[in-house]
């Protein structure tokens, strides 16, 4: 239930993913402090830990998936590009016209296949 831990301003923070884990952790903080006095990990040799705190985060865990594993889902174009453009903004109208041209070109190539 521990997501990760870090040291900041002589305080060792534990980030937990469940409120029940925090309650259990709070009950054992003194045991952790005494264990650190007897056996300080080499990674923490230059750090002095005066305080230990824990908090719960509710951000979801992001899972790493390689790019090869991601499947790009595509759908066939249902529009034929035959629609009226009644937009007065010139930039937006040009954008919609370019989309309309792309749709018409895709329909021409798919009908030739």
LUMMARTOR-101507 format. One record per atom (N, C-alpha, C): residue number from 1; residue in one letter; atom name; y, z, x. Coordinates in nm, 3 decimals, decimal comma. Example, Ala and Ser with C-alpha at 12.3 -4.5 7.8 and 13.67 -1.06 7.14 Angstrom:
BEGIN
(dogu 1 'A' 'N' (-0,569 0,780 1,319))
(dogu 1 'A' 'CA' (-0,450 0,780 1,230))
(dogu 1 'A' 'C' (-0,330 0,780 1,320))
(dogu 2 'S' 'N' (-0,225 0,708 1,285))
(dogu 2 'S' 'CA' (-0,106 0,714 1,367))
(dogu 2 'S' 'C' (0,003 0,787 1,290))
//
This chain:
BEGIN
(dogu 1 'X' 'N' (-0,119 0,000 0,080))
(dogu 1 'X' 'CA' (0,000 0,000 0,000))
(dogu 1 'X' 'C' (0,126 0,000 0,085))
(dogu 2 'X' 'N' (0,111 0,007 0,216))
(dogu 2 'X' 'CA' (0,226 -0,002 0,305))
(dogu 2 'X' 'C' (0,251 -0,149 0,337))
(dogu 3 'X' 'N' (0,370 -0,197 0,302))
(dogu 3 'X' 'CA' (0,404 -0,337 0,331))
(dogu 3 'X' 'C' (0,442 -0,354 0,477))
(dogu 4 'X' 'N' (0,533 -0,268 0,526))
(dogu 4 'X' 'CA' (0,573 -0,270 0,665))
(dogu 4 'X' 'C' (0,651 -0,142 0,695))
(dogu 5 'X' 'N' (0,681 -0,122 0,822))
(dogu 5 'X' 'CA' (0,758 -0,005 0,866))
(dogu 5 'X' 'C' (0,856 -0,050 0,972))
(dogu 6 'X' 'N' (0,966 0,025 0,984))
(dogu 6 'X' 'CA' (1,064 -0,005 1,087))
(dogu 6 'X' 'C' (1,139 0,122 1,125))
(dogu 7 'X' 'N' (1,204 0,117 1,241))
(dogu 7 'X' 'CA' (1,282 0,231 1,289))
(dogu 7 'X' 'C' (1,429 0,192 1,290))
(dogu 8 'X' 'N' (1,512 0,279 1,232))
(dogu 8 'X' 'CA' (1,656 0,256 1,231))
(dogu 8 'X' 'C' (1,726 0,390 1,238))
(dogu 9 'X' 'N' (1,817 0,404 1,333))
(dogu 9 'X' 'CA' (1,895 0,527 1,351))
(dogu 9 'X' 'C' (1,806 0,651 1,361))
(dogu 10 'X' 'N' (1,704 0,644 1,443))
(dogu 10 'X' 'CA' (1,610 0,755 1,467))
(dogu 10 'X' 'C' (1,532 0,796 1,342))
(dogu 11 'X' 'N' (1,524 0,706 1,246))
(dogu 11 'X' 'CA' (1,446 0,732 1,124))
(dogu 11 'X' 'C' (1,338 0,625 1,112))
(dogu 12 'X' 'N' (1,216 0,670 1,090))
(dogu 12 'X' 'CA' (1,104 0,580 1,068))
(dogu 12 'X' 'C' (1,092 0,555 0,918))
(dogu 13 'X' 'N' (1,113 0,431 0,878))
(dogu 13 'X' 'CA' (1,106 0,394 0,736))
(dogu 13 'X' 'C' (0,973 0,324 0,708))
(dogu 14 'X' 'N' (0,910 0,364 0,600))
(dogu 14 'X' 'CA' (0,791 0,297 0,551))
(dogu 14 'X' 'C' (0,827 0,231 0,419))
(dogu 15 'X' 'N' (0,796 0,102 0,407))
(dogu 15 'X' 'CA' (0,822 0,028 0,284))
(dogu 15 'X' 'C' (0,690 0,015 0,211))
(dogu 16 'X' 'N' (0,686 0,070 0,091))
(dogu 16 'X' 'CA' (0,562 0,075 0,012))
(dogu 16 'X' 'C' (0,574 -0,018 -0,107))
(dogu 17 'X' 'N' (0,459 -0,054 -0,165))
(dogu 17 'X' 'CA' (0,462 -0,148 -0,277))
(dogu 17 'X' 'C' (0,422 -0,084 -0,411))
(dogu 18 'X' 'N' (0,411 0,048 -0,415))
(dogu 18 'X' 'CA' (0,371 0,112 -0,539))
(dogu 18 'X' 'C' (0,430 0,253 -0,546))
(dogu 19 'X' 'N' (0,484 0,294 -0,661))
(dogu 19 'X' 'CA' (0,541 0,428 -0,672))
(dogu 19 'X' 'C' (0,439 0,540 -0,647))
(dogu 20 'X' 'N' (0,314 0,517 -0,685))
(dogu 20 'X' 'CA' (0,210 0,617 -0,660))
(dogu 20 'X' 'C' (0,187 0,636 -0,511))
(dogu 21 'X' 'N' (0,199 0,529 -0,435))
(dogu 21 'X' 'CA' (0,183 0,537 -0,291))
(dogu 21 'X' 'C' (0,296 0,620 -0,231))
(dogu 22 'X' 'N' (0,416 0,606 -0,283))
(dogu 22 'X' 'CA' (0,530 0,684 -0,233))
(dogu 22 'X' 'C' (0,510 0,832 -0,260))
(dogu 23 'X' 'N' (0,461 0,864 -0,377))
(dogu 23 'X' 'CA' (0,437 1,004 -0,410))
(dogu 23 'X' 'C' (0,334 1,064 -0,315))
(dogu 24 'X' 'N' (0,227 0,991 -0,291))
(dogu 24 'X' 'CA' (0,124 1,038 -0,199))
(dogu 24 'X' 'C' (0,179 1,047 -0,057))
(dogu 25 'X' 'N' (0,260 0,949 -0,021))
(dogu 25 'X' 'CA' (0,320 0,947 0,113))
(dogu 25 'X' 'C' (0,413 1,067 0,132))
(dogu 26 'X' 'N' (0,495 1,097 0,031))
(dogu 26 'X' 'CA' (0,587 1,212 0,040))
(dogu 26 'X' 'C' (0,511 1,342 0,061))
(dogu 27 'X' 'N' (0,391 1,351 0,005))
(dogu 27 'X' 'CA' (0,310 1,473 0,023))
(dogu 27 'X' 'C' (0,257 1,486 0,166))
(dogu 28 'X' 'N' (0,251 1,374 0,239))
(dogu 28 'X' 'CA' (0,190 1,375 0,373))
(dogu 28 'X' 'C' (0,290 1,353 0,486))
(dogu 29 'X' 'N' (0,420 1,359 0,458))
(dogu 29 'X' 'CA' (0,520 1,333 0,562))
(dogu 29 'X' 'C' (0,508 1,434 0,677))
(dogu 30 'X' 'N' (0,487 1,561 0,647))
(dogu 30 'X' 'CA' (0,476 1,662 0,752))
(dogu 30 'X' 'C' (0,356 1,635 0,843))
(dogu 31 'X' 'N' (0,247 1,589 0,784))
(dogu 31 'X' 'CA' (0,129 1,557 0,865))
(dogu 31 'X' 'C' (0,157 1,440 0,958))
(dogu 32 'X' 'N' (0,232 1,342 0,909))
(dogu 32 'X' 'CA' (0,266 1,226 0,991))
(dogu 32 'X' 'C' (0,359 1,268 1,105))
(dogu 33 'X' 'N' (0,457 1,353 1,075))
(dogu 33 'X' 'CA' (0,548 1,401 1,179))
(dogu 33 'X' 'C' (0,474 1,475 1,289))
(dogu 34 'X' 'N' (0,383 1,561 1,251))
(dogu 34 'X' 'CA' (0,309 1,637 1,354))
(dogu 34 'X' 'C' (0,217 1,544 1,433))
(dogu 35 'X' 'N' (0,158 1,446 1,369))
(dogu 35 'X' 'CA' (0,071 1,352 1,441))
(dogu 35 'X' 'C' (0,152 1,270 1,541))
(dogu 36 'X' 'N' (0,275 1,233 1,505))
(dogu 36 'X' 'CA' (0,358 1,156 1,598))
(dogu 36 'X' 'C' (0,401 1,238 1,720))
(dogu 37 'X' 'N' (0,412 1,370 1,703))
(dogu 37 'X' 'CA' (0,448 1,455 1,818))
(dogu 37 'X' 'C' (0,336 1,459 1,920))
(dogu 38 'X' 'N' (0,210 1,457 1,873))
(dogu 38 'X' 'CA' (0,097 1,464 1,963))
(dogu 38 'X' 'C' (0,059 1,328 2,021))
(dogu 39 'X' 'N' (0,072 1,225 1,941))
(dogu 39 'X' 'CA' (0,029 1,092 1,985))
(dogu 39 'X' 'C' (0,134 0,989 1,944))
(dogu 40 'X' 'N' (0,231 0,969 2,032))
(dogu 40 'X' 'CA' (0,336 0,873 2,004))
(dogu 40 'X' 'C' (0,289 0,735 2,052))
(dogu 41 'X' 'N' (0,288 0,632 1,967))
(dogu 41 'X' 'CA' (0,241 0,499 2,010))
(dogu 41 'X' 'C' (0,328 0,443 2,121))
(dogu 42 'X' 'N' (0,270 0,362 2,210))
(dogu 42 'X' 'CA' (0,347 0,306 2,322))
(dogu 42 'X' 'C' (0,465 0,220 2,275))
(dogu 43 'X' 'N' (0,453 0,158 2,159))
(dogu 43 'X' 'CA' (0,562 0,075 2,107))
(dogu 43 'X' 'C' (0,685 0,159 2,075))
(dogu 44 'X' 'N' (0,664 0,288 2,050))
(dogu 44 'X' 'CA' (0,774 0,377 2,011))
(dogu 44 'X' 'C' (0,814 0,470 2,124))
(dogu 45 'X' 'N' (0,772 0,443 2,246))
(dogu 45 'X' 'CA' (0,797 0,535 2,357))
(dogu 45 'X' 'C' (0,946 0,554 2,383))
(dogu 46 'X' 'N' (1,026 0,450 2,365))
(dogu 46 'X' 'CA' (1,169 0,460 2,391))
(dogu 46 'X' 'C' (1,248 0,507 2,270))
(dogu 47 'X' 'N' (1,183 0,524 2,159))
(dogu 47 'X' 'CA' (1,250 0,566 2,035))
(dogu 47 'X' 'C' (1,227 0,715 2,012))
(dogu 48 'X' 'N' (1,328 0,782 1,960))
(dogu 48 'X' 'CA' (1,311 0,919 1,914))
(dogu 48 'X' 'C' (1,314 0,917 1,762))
(dogu 49 'X' 'N' (1,210 0,969 1,704))
(dogu 49 'X' 'CA' (1,200 0,968 1,559))
(dogu 49 'X' 'C' (1,229 1,109 1,509))
(dogu 50 'X' 'N' (1,343 1,123 1,444))
(dogu 50 'X' 'CA' (1,384 1,254 1,392))
(dogu 50 'X' 'C' (1,347 1,270 1,245))
(dogu 51 'X' 'N' (1,339 1,161 1,174))
(dogu 51 'X' 'CA' (1,320 1,166 1,029))
(dogu 51 'X' 'C' (1,219 1,058 0,988))
(dogu 52 'X' 'N' (1,146 1,083 0,882))
(dogu 52 'X' 'CA' (1,056 0,984 0,824))
(dogu 52 'X' 'C' (1,088 0,972 0,676))
(dogu 53 'X' 'N' (1,111 0,849 0,633))
(dogu 53 'X' 'CA' (1,142 0,824 0,492))
(dogu 53 'X' 'C' (1,059 0,707 0,442))
(dogu 54 'X' 'N' (1,042 0,704 0,312))
(dogu 54 'X' 'CA' (0,968 0,595 0,249))
(dogu 54 'X' 'C' (1,040 0,551 0,123))
(dogu 55 'X' 'N' (1,028 0,424 0,092))
(dogu 55 'X' 'CA' (1,082 0,373 -0,035))
(dogu 55 'X' 'C' (0,995 0,261 -0,086))
(dogu 56 'X' 'N' (1,006 0,236 -0,214))
(dogu 56 'X' 'CA' (0,925 0,134 -0,281))
(dogu 56 'X' 'C' (1,009 0,009 -0,298))
(dogu 57 'X' 'N' (0,952 -0,103 -0,263))
(dogu 57 'X' 'CA' (1,018 -0,231 -0,287))
(dogu 57 'X' 'C' (0,943 -0,304 -0,397))
(dogu 58 'X' 'N' (1,019 -0,372 -0,479))
(dogu 58 'X' 'CA' (0,958 -0,445 -0,590))
(dogu 58 'X' 'C' (0,965 -0,595 -0,569))
(dogu 59 'X' 'N' (1,001 -0,637 -0,448))
(dogu 59 'X' 'CA' (1,003 -0,781 -0,422))
(dogu 59 'X' 'C' (0,860 -0,829 -0,402))
(dogu 60 'X' 'N' (0,825 -0,941 -0,461))
(dogu 60 'X' 'CA' (0,688 -0,989 -0,449))
(dogu 60 'X' 'C' (0,656 -1,034 -0,306))
(dogu 61 'X' 'N' (0,532 -1,018 -0,270))
(dogu 61 'X' 'CA' (0,485 -1,057 -0,138))
(dogu 61 'X' 'C' (0,474 -1,208 -0,134))
(dogu 62 'X' 'N' (0,537 -1,270 -0,036))
(dogu 62 'X' 'CA' (0,530 -1,415 -0,022))
(dogu 62 'X' 'C' (0,406 -1,448 0,060))
(dogu 63 'X' 'N' (0,325 -1,535 0,006))
(dogu 63 'X' 'CA' (0,205 -1,575 0,077))
(dogu 63 'X' 'C' (0,233 -1,705 0,150))
(dogu 64 'X' 'N' (0,189 -1,712 0,274))
(dogu 64 'X' 'CA' (0,208 -1,831 0,355))
(dogu 64 'X' 'C' (0,100 -1,932 0,321))
(dogu 65 'X' 'N' (0,141 -2,052 0,288))
(dogu 65 'X' 'CA' (0,046 -2,160 0,265))
(dogu 65 'X' 'C' (0,088 -2,277 0,353))
(dogu 66 'X' 'N' (-0,002 -2,329 0,432))
(dogu 66 'X' 'CA' (0,033 -2,443 0,517))
(dogu 66 'X' 'C' (0,075 -2,563 0,433))
(dogu 67 'X' 'N' (0,153 -2,650 0,493))
(dogu 67 'X' 'CA' (0,202 -2,767 0,420))
(dogu 67 'X' 'C' (0,088 -2,856 0,372))
(dogu 68 'X' 'N' (-0,020 -2,863 0,449))
(dogu 68 'X' 'CA' (-0,132 -2,948 0,408))
(dogu 68 'X' 'C' (-0,197 -2,896 0,280))
(dogu 69 'X' 'N' (-0,191 -2,765 0,260))
(dogu 69 'X' 'CA' (-0,255 -2,706 0,143))
(dogu 69 'X' 'C' (-0,173 -2,726 0,015))
(dogu 70 'X' 'N' (-0,044 -2,750 0,031))
(dogu 70 'X' 'CA' (0,040 -2,771 -0,086))
(dogu 70 'X' 'C' (0,016 -2,910 -0,142))
(dogu 71 'X' 'N' (-0,013 -2,916 -0,267))
(dogu 71 'X' 'CA' (-0,036 -3,045 -0,332))
(dogu 71 'X' 'C' (0,090 -3,079 -0,411))
(dogu 72 'X' 'N' (0,145 -3,194 -0,381))
(dogu 72 'X' 'CA' (0,264 -3,238 -0,451))
(dogu 72 'X' 'C' (0,221 -3,303 -0,581))
(dogu 73 'X' 'N' (0,271 -3,249 -0,688))
(dogu 73 'X' 'CA' (0,234 -3,300 -0,818))
(dogu 73 'X' 'C' (0,336 -3,404 -0,861))
(dogu 74 'X' 'N' (0,289 -3,518 -0,906))
(dogu 74 'X' 'CA' (0,380 -3,622 -0,951))
(dogu 74 'X' 'C' (0,338 -3,667 -1,090))
(dogu 75 'X' 'N' (0,433 -3,716 -1,162))
(dogu 75 'X' 'CA' (0,411 -3,760 -1,299))
(dogu 75 'X' 'C' (0,455 -3,905 -1,312))
(dogu 76 'X' 'N' (0,390 -3,981 -1,396))
(dogu 76 'X' 'CA' (0,434 -4,120 -1,414))
(dogu 76 'X' 'C' (0,568 -4,123 -1,488))
(dogu 77 'X' 'N' (0,651 -4,219 -1,451))
(dogu 77 'X' 'CA' (0,782 -4,234 -1,513))
(dogu 77 'X' 'C' (0,764 -4,281 -1,656))
(dogu 78 'X' 'N' (0,820 -4,206 -1,751))
(dogu 78 'X' 'CA' (0,807 -4,243 -1,891))
(dogu 78 'X' 'C' (0,927 -4,322 -1,940))
(dogu 79 'X' 'N' (1,036 -4,314 -1,869))
(dogu 79 'X' 'CA' (1,156 -4,387 -1,910))
(dogu 79 'X' 'C' (1,150 -4,529 -1,856))
(dogu 80 'X' 'N' (1,211 -4,621 -1,930))
(dogu 80 'X' 'CA' (1,220 -4,760 -1,885))
(dogu 80 'X' 'C' (1,358 -4,791 -1,829))
(dogu 81 'X' 'N' (1,447 -4,694 -1,834))
(dogu 81 'X' 'CA' (1,582 -4,712 -1,780))
(dogu 81 'X' 'C' (1,676 -4,780 -1,878))
(dogu 82 'X' 'N' (1,633 -4,795 -2,002))
(dogu 82 'X' 'CA' (1,716 -4,860 -2,103))
(dogu 82 'X' 'C' (1,790 -4,753 -2,183))
(dogu 83 'X' 'N' (1,900 -4,705 -2,127))
(dogu 83 'X' 'CA' (1,980 -4,606 -2,197))
(dogu 83 'X' 'C' (2,127 -4,633 -2,167))
(dogu 84 'X' 'N' (2,211 -4,595 -2,260))
(dogu 84 'X' 'CA' (2,355 -4,615 -2,247))
(dogu 84 'X' 'C' (2,415 -4,500 -2,168))
(dogu 85 'X' 'N' (2,512 -4,532 -2,085))
(dogu 85 'X' 'CA' (2,580 -4,431 -2,005))
(dogu 85 'X' 'C' (2,722 -4,420 -2,060))
(dogu 86 'X' 'N' (2,751 -4,307 -2,122))
(dogu 86 'X' 'CA' (2,881 -4,287 -2,186))
(dogu 86 'X' 'C' (2,961 -4,178 -2,115))
(dogu 87 'X' 'N' (2,947 -4,170 -1,984))
(dogu 87 'X' 'CA' (3,017 -4,068 -1,906))
(dogu 87 'X' 'C' (3,146 -4,128 -1,853))
(dogu 88 'X' 'N' (3,255 -4,053 -1,860))
(dogu 88 'X' 'CA' (3,385 -4,103 -1,815))
(dogu 88 'X' 'C' (3,414 -4,069 -1,669))
(dogu 89 'X' 'N' (3,351 -3,965 -1,615))
(dogu 89 'X' 'CA' (3,370 -3,927 -1,475))
(dogu 89 'X' 'C' (3,306 -4,035 -1,388))
(dogu 90 'X' 'N' (3,385 -4,097 -1,300))
(dogu 90 'X' 'CA' (3,335 -4,212 -1,223))
(dogu 90 'X' 'C' (3,224 -4,174 -1,124))
(dogu 91 'X' 'N' (3,235 -4,058 -1,058))
(dogu 91 'X' 'CA' (3,132 -4,017 -0,963))
(dogu 91 'X' 'C' (3,000 -3,990 -1,034))
(dogu 92 'X' 'N' (3,009 -3,918 -1,145))
(dogu 92 'X' 'CA' (2,888 -3,885 -1,220))
(dogu 92 'X' 'C' (2,827 -4,011 -1,281))
(dogu 93 'X' 'N' (2,912 -4,101 -1,329))
(dogu 93 'X' 'CA' (2,863 -4,226 -1,388))
(dogu 93 'X' 'C' (2,791 -4,310 -1,283))
(dogu 94 'X' 'N' (2,847 -4,316 -1,160))
(dogu 94 'X' 'CA' (2,782 -4,391 -1,052))
(dogu 94 'X' 'C' (2,647 -4,331 -1,018))
(dogu 95 'X' 'N' (2,636 -4,198 -1,020))
(dogu 95 'X' 'CA' (2,510 -4,131 -0,991))
(dogu 95 'X' 'C' (2,405 -4,165 -1,097))
(dogu 96 'X' 'N' (2,445 -4,159 -1,224))
(dogu 96 'X' 'CA' (2,351 -4,189 -1,333))
(dogu 96 'X' 'C' (2,310 -4,336 -1,327))
(dogu 97 'X' 'N' (2,403 -4,425 -1,293))
(dogu 97 'X' 'CA' (2,369 -4,567 -1,282))
(dogu 97 'X' 'C' (2,269 -4,590 -1,168))
(dogu 98 'X' 'N' (2,284 -4,518 -1,057))
(dogu 98 'X' 'CA' (2,189 -4,534 -0,947))
(dogu 98 'X' 'C' (2,050 -4,483 -0,988))
(dogu 99 'X' 'N' (2,045 -4,376 -1,065))
(dogu 99 'X' 'CA' (1,916 -4,326 -1,116))
(dogu 99 'X' 'C' (1,855 -4,428 -1,211))
(dogu 100 'X' 'N' (1,938 -4,486 -1,295))
(dogu 100 'X' 'CA' (1,890 -4,587 -1,389))
(dogu 100 'X' 'C' (1,832 -4,707 -1,314))
(dogu 101 'X' 'N' (1,897 -4,748 -1,205))
(dogu 101 'X' 'CA' (1,849 -4,861 -1,125))
(dogu 101 'X' 'C' (1,714 -4,828 -1,062))
(dogu 102 'X' 'N' (1,701 -4,706 -1,011))
(dogu 102 'X' 'CA' (1,574 -4,664 -0,950))
(dogu 102 'X' 'C' (1,462 -4,666 -1,052))
(dogu 103 'X' 'N' (1,490 -4,617 -1,172))
(dogu 103 'X' 'CA' (1,388 -4,615 -1,278))
(dogu 103 'X' 'C' (1,345 -4,758 -1,313))
(dogu 104 'X' 'N' (1,441 -4,848 -1,326))
(dogu 104 'X' 'CA' (1,409 -4,987 -1,360))
(dogu 104 'X' 'C' (1,329 -5,053 -1,248))
(dogu 105 'X' 'N' (1,364 -5,027 -1,122))
(dogu 105 'X' 'CA' (1,289 -5,084 -1,010))
(dogu 105 'X' 'C' (1,148 -5,031 -1,006))
(dogu 106 'X' 'N' (1,129 -4,901 -1,031))
(dogu 106 'X' 'CA' (0,994 -4,845 -1,031))
(dogu 106 'X' 'C' (0,909 -4,905 -1,143))
(dogu 107 'X' 'N' (0,970 -4,926 -1,259))
(dogu 107 'X' 'CA' (0,896 -4,987 -1,369))
(dogu 107 'X' 'C' (0,857 -5,130 -1,339))
(dogu 108 'X' 'N' (0,943 -5,204 -1,267))
(dogu 108 'X' 'CA' (0,911 -5,342 -1,231))
(dogu 108 'X' 'C' (0,795 -5,347 -1,134))
(dogu 109 'X' 'N' (0,793 -5,256 -1,034))
(dogu 109 'X' 'CA' (0,685 -5,258 -0,936))
(dogu 109 'X' 'C' (0,554 -5,208 -0,996))
(dogu 110 'X' 'N' (0,560 -5,113 -1,090))
(dogu 110 'X' 'CA' (0,438 -5,064 -1,149))
(dogu 110 'X' 'C' (0,379 -5,164 -1,248))
(dogu 111 'X' 'N' (0,464 -5,244 -1,310))
(dogu 111 'X' 'CA' (0,411 -5,345 -1,403))
(dogu 111 'X' 'C' (0,353 -5,463 -1,326))
(dogu 112 'X' 'N' (0,395 -5,483 -1,200))
(dogu 112 'X' 'CA' (0,341 -5,592 -1,118))
(dogu 112 'X' 'C' (0,209 -5,552 -1,055))
(dogu 113 'X' 'N' (0,174 -5,425 -1,049))
(dogu 113 'X' 'CA' (0,051 -5,378 -0,985))
(dogu 113 'X' 'C' (-0,071 -5,412 -1,064))
//
